[in-house]
Amino acid sequence: MNTPEPPTGPQPVLLEPDPDDPTVLRPATAMPASRSAGSTAGGPSASRSGPIARPTVAFMASHPAHAIALGFGSGLAAWAPGTVGTLWGWASFVVMQPWLTDWGWAVMIAANLLLGWWACTVTARHMGLPDSSHMVWDEVVAFWIVLWLLAPADFWTQLYAFALFRLFDAVKVGPMAWADETFKGFGPRGGFGVMLDDLVAAFCTLLVMVLWRF
């Protein structure tokens, strides 16, 4: 008696409406055992067996968008990944500052805002979480903006800006809460929201720093 051969080729992805926005479809958080068993741990298909609460190095390396959204590893921190990602942004700014003019920084920041939008959109879908704290590219680019517009600034001024930015990003009240709540979910709208709340935190940081200086 001939037994049927198992199906080959890519398996279909089951979609379900996003609870925050029914017009957006996202990968289902639960899959039949026969399908979820074939998922690779930490890879893009891992969200089929449930959301990824904490990404791994393997997950980060499985897609270019993951590496960008996770801050090239800084977002993998087990504790306060947003703070670690902001520190990574600060360090990278200091390294690149001697090599970039104001126009260079303008191009760099604009390009990475668009790149981060795409990367966070893709990574959120693969993780099954719309705005994981481990996605830190938003903190990186937003803090670049703060340091760029404050330059030239000494270490202590940069440190105060760092503390203010982390405070505004963490408390999410007022305009930060509005930005965080208005653009939620999966897809480009959700990816835009991931970037937006940190841009608002950067604006509030710069406003306080300007008032403090003058």
N, C-alpha and C positions, 0 to 999 in steps of 0.2 A: 504494500500500500504506500503510495507516494504522499509524503507530508508537504504541505504548502511551504514555499520558501518565504522567509520574512521579507517585508517590503524594504526596498533599498531606496537611497536618495534622501533628500532633505525632508524632514517631517513637518507637517503644517503647524503653524503657531496659532494657538487659540487666543482670541481677543475678547476682551470684555470692556464695557464702558467704564471710563474713569469716574470714580465716585464724586470727585470734585467738579468734573465737567463732563456730562453725559455725551457731549458731541465728540469727545476724544476717545479713541480706542487704544487700549494698552494690552500688553501680553497678560494673559490670565495668571493669577498668582498661584493657582493649583493646576497640576497636570496629572493625567492618569499615570500610574506607576510605570507602565510599559514604555511611556514616552520620557518621563522625567529621569528614568534610569539611565538613559543615553546621554543626558546632559553632562557636560564637562564641568567639574567643580571649579568655580571661579571664573568661567568663561562667559561670553555674552548670553548664552542660553540658560545661565544659572537662574535667572529670574523666573523661569517657567516653573520651578519647584518652590518658589517663595521669594520674598524680598531679601536682598543681601544687606544685612545690618552693618557688617564691617567688611569692606573689600580686602582682598589679599594681593600679594605681589603678582600672583598668576593672573588674577582678574585685571590688574592694572596693565600687564604686559599683553593682554589678549586683544587690545584694540587701541589705536592711536588716540581716540577720543578719551579713553579711560586715563591714559597717562597724563593728558593735559588737564582734564577735570580734577584729577587727584593730585595736581601740583607736583607731578613727577616724583611721587612718593611721600611728599610732606603731608598729604591728606590721609595717609595710612596710619598716622599716629593714633594710638589707643586712647590718649587723653588730650582733650582740647585741640582737635585737628585744625579748627579755624585759626587758633592762635599760632600753631606751628606753621600753617600755610602763610599767614601774614608775615611771620619771621622769615620764611623762605623768600617772600616777595621783597622784604626789606634788604636781605642779603644780596639778592640778585640785582636790585636797583643799585646798590653800592658798587657792585662789580661792573655793571654796564654804564654807570654814569659818566666815567671819563671818556667813553667812546661814542656817546650819543649827544647830538646837539638837541636844542628844543624841538626842531622839526623832526629829528630822528625819534625823539620820545613821542611826539604826536602821532607819527605813523605807527610806531611800535604799539602804543596803547590802543589806537583805533583797530589795528589788525587783530590784536589779542582780545578785544571785546567781542568782535565777530567770531573769532576762533573759539573763545570760551562759551559763547552762546550755543554754537554747534556742539561742542564737546560735552557741555552739561546736559543738553537735550538728549544726546545719544546715551550718555552714561546713566542718566536718571531712568531711562527706559530699560536699560540692561540690568540695572540694580533693582528695579521694581519699586524705587522710592523717588518721589518727585523732587525732594530737596535734601539729600543726605548731607549731614555735617562734614562728611569726608570729601565732598566736592569743594575744593578750596580755590579753584582758579579765579573765582569771583573776588575773593579776598586779595589774591595776589595782584590782579590788575587794578582793583580799586585803590589799594595802598600805593601802587606805582603812581597813580594820579595825585594822591595826597603829597607824596614826596617830591614829585616833579613840580607841582605848583608852589610848594614851599621853598624849593631850592633857590639860592643856596641856604642851607640850614645846618646848624651844628648838631652834634650828637644828641644833646639834651632836648633840643626842639623836636628832632625826629622821634625821640623816645616819648615825649609828651603826645605827639601826634599818634604814635602807635597805641598808647594807652587809651586815648580818646576814641580812636577808630574801633578798637576792640570793645570798648564800652558801648558805643552806639550800635555796633553789629550784634552784640549779645542781648541787649535789653529789648530791642525791637519795639519801641514805643513811638507814638506820633507818626512822622513820615515813614520811618522804617517799618512800622507795623502795617501801614497802608500798602507799601510796596510789597511786603511779604505776603499779605493776604489777597491782594488784587490779582496777581498773576501766579496762580498755582496750578498744579496738575502736570500732565505729561505733554510732550510735543513742544513745538517752538515757543508757544506761549509760556509754558512752564520753564523752559530753558532761559527765556528772557527774564522771568521773575527771579530766577536764581542769581542772575547778574545784577538785576536792578536794585535789590535791597542793599547790596554792598555799595553800589554807586551812591545811593541816598546817604548811607553811613559816611562815605567819603566826603560828600557835600557838607554834612553837618559837622564833621571834624574840621574841615577847612574854614567853615563859618566861625566856629569857636576860636580857632587859631588866629584868624584875622582880627576878631574882636579883642582877643588877648593882646595881640601885638600893638593895636592902636587904641 
